[in-house]
């Protein structure tokens, strides 16, 4: 059972990191509060940190 968790955990991490980056990008880029900022550097740094 523990071996199954070790096999599945990287896939769970990749899926969660992808969803977090996607949600952050969509919410932050469509926010009037932040005056619709460009996301190339923000999401790029988050993507680098998630790898």
C-alpha positions as CSV (number, residue, x, y, z in Angstrom):
1,X,0.0,0.0,0.0
2,X,2.9,2.4,0.8
3,X,4.5,1.6,-2.5
4,X,1.3,2.6,-4.3
5,X,1.3,6.0,-2.5
6,X,5.0,6.5,-3.6
7,X,4.1,5.8,-7.2
8,X,1.0,8.1,-7.2
9,X,2.3,11.0,-5.2
10,X,4.3,12.7,-8.1
11,X,1.3,12.6,-10.3
12,X,-0.9,14.2,-7.6
13,X,1.7,16.9,-7.1
14,X,1.9,17.7,-10.8
15,X,-1.9,17.9,-11.1
16,X,-2.2,20.1,-8.0
17,X,0.6,22.4,-9.1
18,X,-1.0,22.8,-12.6
19,X,-4.5,23.6,-11.1
20,X,-3.0,26.1,-8.6
21,X,-1.1,27.9,-11.4
22,X,-4.1,27.9,-13.7
23,X,-6.5,29.2,-11.0
24,X,-4.0,31.9,-10.0
25,X,-3.5,33.0,-13.6
26,X,-7.2,33.2,-14.3
27,X,-8.2,35.0,-11.1
28,X,-5.2,37.4,-11.1
29,X,-5.3,38.3,-14.8
30,X,-9.0,39.1,-14.7
31,X,-8.9,41.2,-11.5
32,X,-9.9,44.8,-11.7
33,X,-8.3,45.4,-8.3
34,X,-4.8,44.8,-9.8
35,X,-5.6,46.6,-13.0
36,X,-5.2,43.5,-15.3
37,X,-1.5,42.9,-14.8
38,X,0.6,40.9,-17.3
39,X,1.3,37.5,-15.9
40,X,4.4,36.3,-17.8
41,X,6.8,36.9,-14.9
42,X,4.4,36.0,-12.1
43,X,3.3,32.7,-13.5
44,X,6.8,32.0,-14.8
45,X,8.2,32.3,-11.3
46,X,5.4,30.2,-9.8
47,X,6.0,27.5,-12.4
48,X,9.7,27.5,-11.7
49,X,9.0,27.1,-8.0
50,X,6.6,24.3,-8.5
51,X,9.2,22.3,-10.5
